[in-house]
């Protein structure tokens, strides 16, 4: 993942649902160009934030079994409003079904309870070694890096 568009995982129900947050800061480079004088989060990055949240749900549900979890299809994408610097995009992704390498999710982004974006996503999961056994080491490294990043993003409160 070159851009991590999830700052924190708020809640997680493996196999069912994830809620994550993206805090939009004026310091984000792309805001200088999108748009000058009216900085807003690009729609494609809102979609990517939903994809990343869904990928975390899949990874955790499967105990990080796959090194790659990628967007295969986005359907019924609806943009309702802008996300501006200083706002938090709250992303929810819910598992609908899975078959073979594909997982279907319902995803939504909100700001202060108002819908900003929603979509039906199909994510595909796989390991590089499935097509080339020499890439097993790469799979192992990526899975470990994803575990480490997730440990930073999700820190559930200790139970009393």
BALOBA-1460 file (C-alpha; in Angstrom, 3 decimals):
// residues 160
<rec num="1" residu="x" x="0.000" y="0.000" z="0.000"/>
<rec num="2" residu="x" x="1.636" y="3.203" z="-1.117"/>
<rec num="3" residu="x" x="-0.960" y="5.488" z="0.478"/>
<rec num="4" residu="x" x="-2.488" y="4.459" z="3.760"/>
<rec num="5" residu="x" x="-5.905" y="6.105" z="3.769"/>
<rec num="6" residu="x" x="-7.008" y="4.592" z="7.051"/>
<rec num="7" residu="x" x="-5.672" y="6.336" z="10.140"/>
<rec num="8" residu="x" x="-7.356" y="4.175" z="12.748"/>
<rec num="9" residu="x" x="-9.581" y="1.130" z="13.026"/>
<rec num="10" residu="x" x="-12.326" y="1.993" z="15.484"/>
<rec num="11" residu="x" x="-14.178" y="-1.302" z="15.686"/>
<rec num="12" residu="x" x="-13.843" y="-4.714" z="14.162"/>
<rec num="13" residu="x" x="-16.036" y="-7.790" z="13.986"/>
<rec num="14" residu="x" x="-14.017" y="-10.350" z="11.988"/>
<rec num="15" residu="x" x="-16.067" y="-11.978" z="9.265"/>
<rec num="16" residu="x" x="-18.701" y="-9.281" z="9.520"/>
<rec num="17" residu="x" x="-17.832" y="-5.585" z="9.795"/>
<rec num="18" residu="x" x="-15.122" y="-2.954" z="10.235"/>
<rec num="19" residu="x" x="-15.364" y="0.751" z="11.095"/>
<rec num="20" residu="x" x="-12.312" y="2.893" z="10.353"/>
<rec num="21" residu="x" x="-11.422" y="6.584" z="10.300"/>
<rec num="22" residu="x" x="-9.551" y="8.821" z="7.861"/>
<rec num="23" residu="x" x="-8.716" y="12.253" z="9.279"/>
<rec num="24" residu="x" x="-8.308" y="14.692" z="6.416"/>
<rec num="25" residu="x" x="-5.502" y="17.168" z="7.034"/>
<rec num="26" residu="x" x="-4.692" y="20.247" z="4.984"/>
<rec num="27" residu="x" x="-1.112" y="18.898" z="4.885"/>
<rec num="28" residu="x" x="-2.104" y="16.135" z="2.425"/>
<rec num="29" residu="x" x="-0.178" y="16.818" z="-0.789"/>
<rec num="30" residu="x" x="-2.993" y="16.149" z="-3.226"/>
<rec num="31" residu="x" x="-5.135" y="18.909" z="-1.711"/>
<rec num="32" residu="x" x="-2.889" y="21.559" z="-3.290"/>
<rec num="33" residu="x" x="-4.210" y="20.485" z="-6.691"/>
<rec num="34" residu="x" x="-7.684" y="19.263" z="-5.777"/>
<rec num="35" residu="x" x="-8.865" y="22.011" z="-5.925"/>
<rec num="36" residu="x" x="-6.909" y="25.262" z="-5.473"/>
<rec num="37" residu="x" x="-8.979" y="27.503" z="-3.239"/>
<rec num="38" residu="x" x="-11.441" y="24.689" z="-2.481"/>
<rec num="39" residu="x" x="-9.479" y="21.683" z="-1.154"/>
<rec num="40" residu="x" x="-11.510" y="18.454" z="-0.963"/>
<rec num="41" residu="x" x="-10.660" y="14.772" z="-0.824"/>
<rec num="42" residu="x" x="-10.829" y="13.325" z="-4.358"/>
<rec num="43" residu="x" x="-13.631" y="10.821" z="-4.882"/>
<rec num="44" residu="x" x="-11.205" y="8.149" z="-6.018"/>
<rec num="45" residu="x" x="-9.410" y="8.420" z="-2.652"/>
<rec num="46" residu="x" x="-12.707" y="8.091" z="-0.778"/>
<rec num="47" residu="x" x="-13.259" y="4.907" z="-2.781"/>
<rec num="48" residu="x" x="-9.719" y="3.773" z="-1.953"/>
<rec num="49" residu="x" x="-10.332" y="4.381" z="1.782"/>
<rec num="50" residu="x" x="-13.391" y="2.099" z="1.589"/>
<rec num="51" residu="x" x="-11.319" y="-0.490" z="-0.312"/>
<rec num="52" residu="x" x="-8.563" y="-0.378" z="2.305"/>
<rec num="53" residu="x" x="-11.044" y="-0.770" z="5.158"/>
<rec num="54" residu="x" x="-12.563" y="-3.776" z="3.402"/>
<rec num="55" residu="x" x="-9.109" y="-5.250" z="2.810"/>
<rec num="56" residu="x" x="-8.314" y="-4.978" z="6.533"/>
<rec num="57" residu="x" x="-11.554" y="-6.780" z="7.350"/>
<rec num="58" residu="x" x="-10.606" y="-9.599" z="4.968"/>
<rec num="59" residu="x" x="-7.020" y="-9.832" z="6.220"/>
<rec num="60" residu="x" x="-8.028" y="-10.059" z="9.868"/>
<rec num="61" residu="x" x="-10.904" y="-12.460" z="9.173"/>
<rec num="62" residu="x" x="-8.481" y="-14.816" z="7.390"/>
<rec num="63" residu="x" x="-5.557" y="-14.281" z="9.781"/>
<rec num="64" residu="x" x="-3.536" y="-12.556" z="7.049"/>
<rec num="65" residu="x" x="-3.635" y="-15.615" z="4.764"/>
<rec num="66" residu="x" x="-3.175" y="-13.609" z="1.539"/>
<rec num="67" residu="x" x="-0.472" y="-11.111" z="0.625"/>
<rec num="68" residu="x" x="-2.652" y="-9.320" z="-1.934"/>
<rec num="69" residu="x" x="-6.167" y="-7.992" z="-1.401"/>
<rec num="70" residu="x" x="-7.133" y="-5.741" z="-4.300"/>
<rec num="71" residu="x" x="-10.176" y="-3.995" z="-5.703"/>
<rec num="72" residu="x" x="-11.680" y="-5.984" z="-8.562"/>
<rec num="73" residu="x" x="-14.939" y="-4.092" z="-9.037"/>
<rec num="74" residu="x" x="-16.801" y="-1.099" z="-7.620"/>
<rec num="75" residu="x" x="-20.533" y="-0.899" z="-8.315"/>
<rec num="76" residu="x" x="-23.229" y="1.603" z="-7.463"/>
<rec num="77" residu="x" x="-20.670" y="4.182" z="-6.342"/>
<rec num="78" residu="x" x="-22.508" y="7.262" z="-5.091"/>
<rec num="79" residu="x" x="-20.890" y="10.501" z="-3.979"/>
<rec num="80" residu="x" x="-23.128" y="12.703" z="-1.846"/>
<rec num="81" residu="x" x="-20.897" y="15.435" z="-0.467"/>
<rec num="82" residu="x" x="-17.327" y="16.638" z="-0.061"/>
<rec num="83" residu="x" x="-14.793" y="15.773" z="2.626"/>
<rec num="84" residu="x" x="-12.826" y="18.868" z="3.606"/>
<rec num="85" residu="x" x="-9.654" y="19.359" z="5.672"/>
<rec num="86" residu="x" x="-10.400" y="19.106" z="9.380"/>
<rec num="87" residu="x" x="-13.135" y="16.526" z="8.830"/>
<rec num="88" residu="x" x="-13.043" y="12.798" z="9.574"/>
<rec num="89" residu="x" x="-14.315" y="10.314" z="7.030"/>
<rec num="90" residu="x" x="-15.786" y="7.394" z="8.966"/>
<rec num="91" residu="x" x="-15.691" y="4.279" z="6.780"/>
<rec num="92" residu="x" x="-17.809" y="1.185" z="7.372"/>
<rec num="93" residu="x" x="-17.387" y="-2.015" z="5.351"/>
<rec num="94" residu="x" x="-19.643" y="-5.041" z="5.813"/>
<rec num="95" residu="x" x="-19.052" y="-8.476" z="4.354"/>
<rec num="96" residu="x" x="-21.899" y="-9.622" z="2.098"/>
<rec num="97" residu="x" x="-20.546" y="-12.854" z="0.584"/>
<rec num="98" residu="x" x="-17.435" y="-14.667" z="-0.548"/>
<rec num="99" residu="x" x="-16.665" y="-17.265" z="-3.167"/>
<rec num="100" residu="x" x="-13.342" y="-18.489" z="-4.435"/>
<rec num="101" residu="x" x="-10.918" y="-15.576" z="-4.467"/>
<rec num="102" residu="x" x="-13.622" y="-12.889" z="-4.316"/>
<rec num="103" residu="x" x="-15.239" y="-11.120" z="-1.387"/>
<rec num="104" residu="x" x="-18.234" y="-8.818" z="-1.822"/>
<rec num="105" residu="x" x="-18.699" y="-5.909" z="0.573"/>
<rec num="106" residu="x" x="-21.092" y="-3.072" z="1.197"/>
<rec num="107" residu="x" x="-19.144" y="0.079" z="2.084"/>
<rec num="108" residu="x" x="-20.063" y="3.586" z="3.176"/>
<rec num="109" residu="x" x="-18.235" y="6.750" z="4.185"/>
<rec num="110" residu="x" x="-19.811" y="9.386" z="6.415"/>
<rec num="111" residu="x" x="-18.820" y="12.741" z="7.896"/>
<rec num="112" residu="x" x="-20.626" y="13.784" z="11.063"/>
<rec num="113" residu="x" x="-23.338" y="11.197" z="10.378"/>
<rec num="114" residu="x" x="-23.992" y="12.417" z="6.824"/>
<rec num="115" residu="x" x="-23.338" y="10.010" z="3.936"/>
<rec num="116" residu="x" x="-20.526" y="11.166" z="1.663"/>
<rec num="117" residu="x" x="-19.860" y="8.029" z="-0.405"/>
<rec num="118" residu="x" x="-21.192" y="4.494" z="-0.735"/>
<rec num="119" residu="x" x="-20.513" y="1.494" z="-2.964"/>
<rec num="120" residu="x" x="-20.670" y="-2.252" z="-3.433"/>
<rec num="121" residu="x" x="-17.129" y="-3.559" z="-3.684"/>
<rec num="122" residu="x" x="-15.681" y="-6.817" z="-4.919"/>
<rec num="123" residu="x" x="-12.190" y="-7.473" z="-3.591"/>
<rec num="124" residu="x" x="-9.939" y="-10.259" z="-4.794"/>
<rec num="125" residu="x" x="-7.432" y="-11.959" z="-2.505"/>
<rec num="126" residu="x" x="-4.470" y="-14.120" z="-3.489"/>
<rec num="127" residu="x" x="-0.822" y="-14.913" z="-2.894"/>
<rec num="128" residu="x" x="1.883" y="-14.209" z="-5.446"/>
<rec num="129" residu="x" x="3.258" y="-17.737" z="-4.969"/>
<rec num="130" residu="x" x="0.050" y="-19.129" z="-6.480"/>
<rec num="131" residu="x" x="1.390" y="-18.197" z="-9.915"/>
<rec num="132" residu="x" x="5.129" y="-18.371" z="-9.160"/>
<rec num="133" residu="x" x="6.448" y="-20.469" z="-6.257"/>
<rec num="134" residu="x" x="9.626" y="-18.338" z="-6.173"/>
<rec num="135" residu="x" x="7.537" y="-15.477" z="-4.763"/>
<rec num="136" residu="x" x="6.717" y="-17.232" z="-1.477"/>
<rec num="137" residu="x" x="9.278" y="-15.143" z="0.397"/>
<rec num="138" residu="x" x="7.684" y="-11.950" z="-0.953"/>
<rec num="139" residu="x" x="4.268" y="-13.167" z="0.234"/>
<rec num="140" residu="x" x="5.688" y="-13.819" z="3.701"/>
<rec num="141" residu="x" x="7.310" y="-10.370" z="3.924"/>
<rec num="142" residu="x" x="4.152" y="-8.565" z="2.758"/>
<rec num="143" residu="x" x="1.950" y="-10.493" z="5.212"/>
<rec num="144" residu="x" x="4.302" y="-9.589" z="8.076"/>
<rec num="145" residu="x" x="4.339" y="-5.921" z="7.050"/>
<rec num="146" residu="x" x="0.525" y="-5.907" z="6.935"/>
<rec num="147" residu="x" x="0.359" y="-7.456" z="10.425"/>
<rec num="148" residu="x" x="2.695" y="-4.760" z="11.748"/>
<rec num="149" residu="x" x="0.759" y="-1.929" z="10.107"/>
<rec num="150" residu="x" x="-2.537" y="-3.300" z="11.376"/>
<rec num="151" residu="x" x="-1.118" y="-3.421" z="14.930"/>
<rec num="152" residu="x" x="-0.589" y="0.358" z="14.641"/>
<rec num="153" residu="x" x="-4.053" y="1.021" z="13.201"/>
<rec num="154" residu="x" x="-6.065" y="-1.139" z="15.600"/>
<rec num="155" residu="x" x="-5.440" y="-0.893" z="19.302"/>
<rec num="156" residu="x" x="-8.572" y="-2.082" z="21.068"/>
<rec num="157" residu="x" x="-9.044" y="-0.862" z="24.616"/>
<rec num="158" residu="x" x="-7.810" y="-3.325" z="27.197"/>
<rec num="159" residu="x" x="-10.638" y="-5.132" z="28.933"/>
<rec num="160" residu="x" x="-10.980" y="-4.538" z="32.639"/>
